[in-house]
């Protein structure tokens, strides 16, 4: 299964996977507006992969099959100050 990968110029570490290069017809317009002008990164063969960065490969394949695209967003940033306060007993939940 080949997929084309694009990165967002508007959102850091955000990637869009689509079935065919430059065919964004299955991607909803609001998502394309949020994503901004896609910047082509590469075409990859998912069949030869056992893992793919932070993306869950099975979810990615299923999304491509069901929707025709997959959006990979970065995990939420950890609030290191909150973690430190909890470790030191400064925050009471």
Buried (B, 14 or more C-beta within 10 A) or exposed (E): EEBBBBBBEEBEEBBBBBBEEEEBEEBEEEEBEEBEEBEEEEEBEBEEBEEBEEBEEEEBBEBBEEBBBBBBEEEEEEEEEEEEEEEEEEEEE
